[in-house]
């Protein structure tokens, strides 16, 4: 008999590690993880870890033969900055990998006779505002506005949203009988900031990079100008959003893709908060025009009223709590512990 499981792809990444910690609190859930990189040792004992490539269809077939997968959290992705340097690889990982998994979920939905739930984290990168003037004029952007991404990562994410919608609503629509559809649900995240994992190539990473550099006593040159602004979210709220959306009754959802956000800060406002905690921090602004242009194309804030209305979304961490209760204490502890170990 196959083992029932929740599958998490990209499990060794920032969101994946935080999601494992949250879901592992339910001892009745078996967690199956898939990543090309190994999980940290403290997490491996809480899951059935598999190291492998999402593009390996034989590996996916083997997993399906061993596990009955009820829910998929598909977090695996090549992030925004790296995607610009390797667009072909980004397409393979972000699009072809997602398509492989959607096909598996659709086949399992039909085989089981009940929908596999497919949770997909999308990104603010799917938006593409043409200039700074438009960004200043349209402060809070809704889900269907400005869907004109200017990065490969944004294009990949937007296309995968459409693929998910297709598999959830129209897959095999010309078949003789109407097949049962999978249950695709998507959240569009703002910039995410984690206290526990290091930034890993996201274009919004100048926020966490400031914090981690300051805590280590290293100078940091921020690659956007002081006034550059986008919305952010503390990592616990990203996990909170995914889990809360997964738990929402299907009947309460008016759409498949939802904005979620927490607080909007300029780079200078982040710098000030970092200096309050680390007065000796050396943070300068050294804009890199190509990367800054990407930030300028993203909205200054997201309208998440649909998520608040449909499934009760509300972040636990506003800016004050995110910095004072989560980021700064945990990052200080992280580097204090490292220094104590090295000493």
Rosetta blueprint (number, residue, H / E / L):
1 X L
2 X L
3 X E
4 X E
5 X E
6 X E
7 X E
8 X E
9 X E
10 X L
11 X L
12 X L
13 X L
14 X H
15 X H
16 X H
17 X H
18 X H
19 X H
20 X H
21 X H
22 X H
23 X H
24 X L
25 X L
26 X L
27 X L
28 X L
29 X L
30 X L
31 X E
32 X E
33 X E
34 X E
35 X E
36 X L
37 X L
38 X L
39 X L
40 X L
41 X H
42 X H
43 X H
44 X H
45 X L
46 X L
47 X L
48 X E
49 X E
50 X E
51 X E
52 X L
53 X L
54 X L
55 X L
56 X L
57 X H
58 X H
59 X H
60 X H
61 X H
62 X H
63 X H
64 X H
65 X H
66 X H
67 X E
68 X E
69 X E
70 X E
71 X E
72 X E
73 X E
74 X E
75 X L
76 X L
77 X L
78 X L
79 X L
80 X H
81 X H
82 X H
83 X H
84 X H
85 X H
86 X L
87 X H
88 X H
89 X H
90 X H
91 X H
92 X H
93 X H
94 X H
95 X H
96 X H
97 X H
98 X H
99 X H
100 X H
101 X H
102 X H
103 X H
104 X H
105 X H
106 X H
107 X H
108 X H
109 X H
110 X H
111 X H
112 X H
113 X L
114 X L
115 X L
116 X L
117 X E
118 X E
119 X E
120 X E
121 X E
122 X E
123 X E
124 X H
125 X H
126 X H
127 X L
128 X L
129 X L
130 X L
131 X L
132 X H
133 X H
134 X H
135 X H
136 X H
137 X H
138 X L
139 X L
140 X E
141 X E
142 X L
143 X L
144 X L
145 X L
146 X L
147 X L
148 X L
149 X L
150 X L
151 X L
152 X H
153 X H
154 X H
155 X H
156 X H
157 X H
158 X H
159 X H
160 X H
161 X H
162 X H
163 X H
164 X H
165 X H
166 X H
167 X H
168 X H
169 X H
170 X L
171 X L
172 X L
173 X L
174 X L
175 X L
176 X L
177 X L
178 X L
179 X L
180 X L
181 X L
182 X L
183 X E
184 X E
185 X E
186 X E
187 X E
188 X E
189 X E
190 X L
191 X E
192 X E
193 X E
194 X L
195 X L
196 X L
197 X L
198 X L
199 X L
200 X L
201 X L
202 X L
203 X L
204 X L
205 X L
206 X H
207 X H
208 X H
209 X H
210 X H
211 X H
212 X H
213 X H
214 X H
215 X H
216 X L
217 X L
218 X L
219 X L
220 X E
221 X E
222 X E
223 X L
224 X L
225 X L
226 X L
227 X L
228 X L
229 X E
230 X E
231 X E
232 X E
233 X E
234 X E
235 X H
236 X H
237 X H
238 X H
239 X H
240 X H
241 X H
242 X H
243 X H
244 X H
245 X H
246 X H
247 X H
248 X L
249 X L
250 X H
251 X H
252 X H
253 X L
254 X L
255 X L
256 X L
257 X E
258 X E
259 X E
260 X L
261 X L
262 X L
263 X E
264 X E
265 X E
266 X E
267 X H
268 X H
269 X H
270 X H
271 X H
272 X H
273 X H
274 X H
275 X H
276 X H
277 X H
278 X L
279 X L
280 X L
281 X L
282 X L
283 X E
284 X E
285 X E
286 X L
287 X L
288 X L
289 X H
290 X H
291 X H
292 X H
293 X H
294 X H
295 X H
296 X H
297 X H
298 X L
299 X L
300 X L
301 X E
302 X E
303 X L
304 X L
305 X H
306 X H
307 X H
308 X H
309 X H
310 X H
311 X H
312 X L
313 X L
314 X L
315 X L
316 X L
317 X L
318 X L
319 X H
320 X H
321 X H
322 X H
323 X H
324 X H
325 X H
326 X H
327 X H
328 X H
329 X H
330 X H
331 X H
332 X H
333 X H
334 X H
335 X H
336 X H
337 X H
338 X H
339 X H
340 X H
341 X H
342 X H
343 X L
